[in-house]
């Protein structure tokens, strides 16, 4: 990331830097039928200079359980 100063009468320019870590969530892209906050089932992480496949964490929400239960499966297969 970089900042270019434009003086006291301008807010300047901020340029993006290079990606070092990225998280991508699979939120639904449509709003049809949504009655609550959108839920996602996966989160995929990538890092700069990765030489292995992306790390994916899975989320399984049991909304109708009482109390509500969320099962998380980490990239290494461990469930919580």
N, C-alpha and C positions, 0 to 999 in steps of 0.2 A: 504494500500500500504506500502511496506517496501523496504528499500535499504540496500544491503549488500556491504560494502566497500571491494574492492579487492586490495587495496594498490595504490601506485602512478603509477604503470605500467599497470593497467587494468582499464577498465571503470566501473567495478562493476556490480551488478545484481539488477534489479528492479522487484519485485514480485507484482502481482495484489492483490488488497484488496477485500473486500466484496462489492457487489453492494448495493448502497443506493438509487439510482434513475436511471431509464433506460427509454430512449425514443426509440421507434421502428417505423420507417417510412416504408410504403409499396411501395418502389421504384420498378419499373419493373425489373425482373431478367434477361430479354433478351434484346439484343440490336437491334433486327430485327425491321426495320421500324422507328427507332428513327432518327429524323431530327433535334432535338433540345435537350435542357437539359431535362432529364427525370423528370416527374412530379409525385408526390405522392398524394393520396386521403385521407390518414389517418395517424395520429401520435398517438401511444398508449403509455401512461406513466404508469409505475409501480414504487412503492417505497418499500423499505425494510419493512417488518412486516405489509404489507397491509392486511386489513381485509374486504375490499370492492372490487368490480370488478375494473379492470383497467380503467383508464380515457382515452377516445378516442376523439380526435379532428378531425373533418372532413373538408376537403378542396375541394371546387367545383370551378374549374377554367373555366371561360367563355372566351376562347381564341379568339373567333371570334367577341366579342363585341368590340366596339371602344368608349372609351378606354377599354382595357382588364379589366375584373371584376373578383374578387376572393371572394367567399362567404365562410366564416369560421363559422363552428358550433362547439361551445365549448362543453365539456362534460355535462354541466348543461343545454344544449339546447339553449343557447343564440346565436343568429346569428349576425355576423358583415359583 
